[in-house]
């Protein structure tokens, strides 16, 4: 399947330090293991055998490598294509 951006993550580690990351969301289903129902693949890791770096649960919370974000970090997921 060709990769295309469906969402953007605006990730911030402080007041003056943020980056925008384009991802393709993949619904892993209600039985998906771990906290993230949606896998958020960057173009770089879309074809990789490994798990995606980013994930999102049904409440919109973002997970990094299967863990909650560090205390000083925030991430907001914005839809690009609905």
C-alpha positions in Angstrom: 0.0 0.0 0.0 1.4 3.4 -0.9 2.2 5.7 2.0 0.2 9.0 2.3 -0.1 11.4 5.2 -3.4 11.1 7.0 -2.4 13.1 10.2 0.2 15.4 11.6 1.7 15.2 15.0 2.8 18.5 16.5 5.3 17.4 19.1 6.8 19.8 21.7 9.4 19.2 24.3 9.3 22.8 25.6 7.9 26.2 24.9 10.2 27.0 22.0 11.0 23.5 20.7 8.4 21.8 18.5 8.4 19.8 15.4 5.7 18.6 12.9 5.7 15.0 11.9 3.5 13.6 9.1 2.1 10.1 9.7 -0.3 7.6 8.2 -2.7 6.2 10.8 -3.5 2.5 10.7 -6.4 1.2 12.8 -5.1 -1.9 14.6 -8.6 -2.8 15.9 -10.1 -3.1 19.3 -8.1 -6.2 20.2 -4.7 -4.5 19.5 -2.2 -5.1 22.3 -0.8 -2.2 24.2 -2.2 1.3 24.8 -2.4 2.4 21.1 -5.3 1.4 18.9 -3.9 3.4 16.0 -0.4 2.9 14.7 1.0 6.2 13.3 3.6 5.4 10.7 6.1 8.0 9.4 7.1 7.5 5.8 10.5 6.3 6.9 9.2 3.4 9.0 6.1 2.5 6.9 7.8 -0.4 5.3 9.8 -1.5 8.3 9.3 -4.7 10.1 9.4 -3.0 13.4 6.6 -1.4 15.4 5.7 2.3 14.6 7.4 4.8 16.8 4.1 6.7 17.4 0.6 5.5 18.5 -2.7 7.0 19.5 -5.5 5.6 21.6 -9.2 6.1 21.1 -9.2 9.1 23.4 -6.6 10.9 21.2 -3.7 10.4 23.7 -0.4 10.0 21.9 2.1 7.3 22.8 5.8 7.2 21.9 7.4 3.8 21.6 4.4 2.3 23.6 5.0 4.6 26.6 3.3 7.8 27.7 5.1 11.0 26.7 7.7 12.3 29.0 6.4 14.9 31.6 7.7 17.9 29.7 6.5 16.8 26.3 3.1 17.3 24.5 1.8 16.0 21.2 -1.3 17.0 19.3 -2.6 14.9 16.4 -4.3 16.9 13.6 -6.2 15.2 10.7 -4.9 15.9 7.3 -7.4 13.6 5.4 -10.6 12.5 7.1 
